[in-house]
Amino acid sequence: MGELPLAAVDRIIRKAGGARVSEEAAAALADVLEEYGIKIGQQATELAKHANRKTVTGADIKLAMKTLR
């Protein structure tokens, strides 16, 4: 996939308490985040379509997250 910058993912891991982060760890988390993000985006798009909208809103994203848990 490779859409998320590894430096940003590295910072996320460090914010979570990781003192040192391997490139492999950052790449693995980036893959997981991208997969989950795509699922959320798809669900949010369906919610917007159901509401007869073309625009996906922040509320759609939040509701999609709740339904995918």
Secondary structure, 3 states (H helix, E strand, C coil): CCCCCHHHHHHHHHHCCCCCCCHHHHHHHHHHHHHHHHHHHHHHHHHHHHCCCCCCCHHHHHHHHHHHC
